[in-house]
Amino acid sequence: MTRSLRIQAPELGAAPALRPAPMQSDTYAQPARPSNAESLARLSDALSGFSNSLGNLVPVMDKKDDDAQLLSLKKQLAGMAEADKVRAVQEGRVVVGDTDLKTKAIQASHGMAYGSHMVAETQRHLQTEFDWDHGNPDEFISERIRHDLETYGHDRNFVSAYLRSAESVRNWAIEYGQKRNTEQFVQAQGNAAFLFIDTKVDELITAGADPKVISQQVMQWYADLGKDGTLGVDYDQLDQEVLNKARRITTTHPEVALAFLTAKRKGRGGQDLSISTNPAMRDDVLRIRAAATRAISDQAERAFLDMTLAEDENLLRNGNLDQVRDLRYTTQAGEEKVLSRDERVERAKERYFAGSVREAATKREAPDATLARELRALRISGEKHPVVEANVSGIAGMASTDILQDPQGLEKLKGKLQAYQWLQGESTTSLLSYTTLEDRDFAETYLMATRYLTHENGNRYSDDEALTFAIRSTQITAEGKASIGQHRDVIEDAVGSLGSEPGWLWGTNDVEPANAAAAEQRVSLLAQRFVATGVKPDKAVRMAAEAIKKTSVVYRGVLLDLQGHDLPDNFAEGLDSFIDDFAKSNPLTLEQNGLSAGDVSIAPILAGGNSGGKFMLVDKADLTGIVGDDGRPFYITIPDVRSKSREITQEREHKALQDAMMKDSLEHRGIVQAVDVDGQTYWVNEKTREVMDFTLGDDDLTPVWRKTGRRYKRNVITTPMGGFNTNDRADTIGAAATSAAGAVFDAGMANARAAAAGAKAIGKVLPEVKIGEDAFKDKSGR
């Protein structure tokens, strides 16, 4: 809003007031006003001493009067900061002098200050916020000037000074825009070159090109991308971008990064140049070279470990984890490291479980089926399944009367009992390995209650009722203790009679084991718990006996205390094989003691109450130790049992596969087994009547046939069974093939071949690897 009143400014009152000159007639007459041009000339000249920008407001004219007033004004305006003048304009506080000359000077000074402020603000905006791609800088400047003049331009002196400052920003904007466009063009050229290099290098890497070939190709691109080429990018900029690319791929493709550093290109003088020889890039080159060298060593180490752990996973799958040892190796960087057996086993298990997830998805397995498959694989290697172990552990610890009031706790306990029952169906030895005696007693109490306890109306206990029964049986009341005392003799008599019932407690044995006392004591204690909770003595003993039977392992009449060790499903076959071998090798011992192989069993060697998984041969009748013909005891360890059981399984599987391959080959080639005139049995080609022979191929499975040069002489092809029946030929051939092939899978030899191949591969990755006492070194000369 235009101000019509003058505001007196006492701070500018240093100049003397102007008074009218007296006349003779004593009549006042206003003195003549100086011309406009003359006043502005004096104003410009006065202000020029402290503001160069005011020196050109108007043409300089001769000084007249008022010099003292202008000097005072000049001092006062010089003492004001430019920011104060700008705020005065924005807030409408521009003072007015007590003379017209002072007012013009003040307005001009503030107009100049605000114009300079507008220029600075406009430049900042154009440099930082303005959209040059879609906006018009000239329109933006005009709009800004128009707004300032409408808001603050109420005085011609203010406007004139403001415009002189403000208009200068137009020329600046034009120059800035031109410079910006030039820089953008140059930057666009550089970006195009850099994007080309980045993209093409990635394509070559993906295609598997040799690092040296990639680096040479990049140097050839300089001719097209550089000063003399299409884009005209400075060679130093190209060098910097290649260096940047090397830095970005140092850890992922270190060989390519190193090749970039030493790749040669021709300079303008024809000399060979490389990034490594550029002094300005020396520090970066050294850092990249060090990082790339380390990355190459790390990659080699990872490749070696991946190969090693893949072999370990394969050992786990085949039940051979006992072959894993501490691994010492030297990296390409010369660093000696050790990978412990425990860490190798844990990593092998991690890899196995990761692969098992994929296998389960492929086979569309149910969760229980996946767990069972994984459990079998870990069991033959003597390792525990972490999920199964977590599911069945801590059962007894949760069994308290308080849990009956905790619905969530009850559901969790039921889940553990379900897992226990599932594990029991999978493997008794695993059940013993994964659970404590207290866990088993509680779980079996619950299971026996669900199977045998009924109400007066004949209905069986529900799961919740059986669980309540099991929980109460762990906390015997005074009344329950009295019931135990009353029926103790009956319980002991019933337990003692169990041995007279073949198969009831001790499997298929006709007599109770010599070491049955510990198991009988467990039956008695468990039966007492049942009696204390209201079960009749005879029924309690039967329930307890079945529970103990389900949680016991008997071999040849001896209860085995496995002490937490797990055994493969066919452990009995493995033990049979050891004992049969012992019997053949030590006939004198058995003869002198009146024993046969069937009379020999095993018992743990207890040292401090712990066998450590070591067993000795004993007479199953009295558990007397048996020594060999040389007088030395014969020991069997848990790893021995696993290894033998594994060999038996692999041999059986390999034999079955051999038979299938032989049968398929015979049918495909039309070969039959036939008896010739000399009474000998031969393989005969039905069509050509040629006598054939075979050997097994490198896979030890596929028969490789060859002609013998003989021909079958009988007119009618006759099988060893006494005739030839086309319909029965396949079965006859299959049976004959089984006998004729006679090839037995040698697990030891297969493992030796695998170890040799692994050692050969290891020697190609790292400088030196030591497994146990065996050392393998890289002989390639790297």
Secondary structure, DSSP 8 states (H G I E B T S, - for coil): ----S----GGGTTS--------TT----------HHHHHHHHHHHHHTT-GGGTTSS------S-HHHHHHHHHHHHTS-HHHHHHHHHHT-----SSHHHHHHHHHHHHHHHHHHHHHHHHHHHHHT--TTT--HHHHHHHHHHHHHHHH--SHHHHHHHHHHHTHHHHHHHHHHHHHHHHHHHHHHHHHHHHHHHHHHHHHHHTT--HHHHHHHHHHHHHHHSTTSSS---HHHHHHHHHHHHHHTTTT-HHHHHHHHH--EE-TTS-EE-GGG-GGGHHHHHHHHHHHHHHHHHHHHHHHHHHHHHHHHHHHHTT-GGG---EEEE-TTS-EEEE-HHHHHHHHHHHHHHHHHHHHHHHT--HHHHHHHHHHHHHTTT---HHHHHHHTTHHHH-SGGGGG-HHHHHHHHHHHHHHHHHHHH-HHHHHHHS-HHHHHHHHHHHHHHHH-B-TTS-B--HHHHHHHHHHHTS--HHHHHHHHHHHHHHHHHHHGGGGSTTTSSTT-SS--TTTHHHHHHHHHHHHHHHHTT--HHHHHHHHHHHHHHT--EETTEE---TT----TTHHHHHHHHHHHHHHH-HHHHHHTT--GGGEEEEE--BTTB-TTEEEEEETTTTEE-B-TTS-B-EEEHHHHHHHHHHHHHHHHHHHHHHHHHHHHHHHHTEEEEE-TTS-EEEEETTT-EEEEEEE-TTSSSEEEEEEEEE---SS---TTSS--TTTHHHHHHHHHHHHH-----HHHHHHHHHHHHHHHHTTTSSEEEETTEEEE--S--
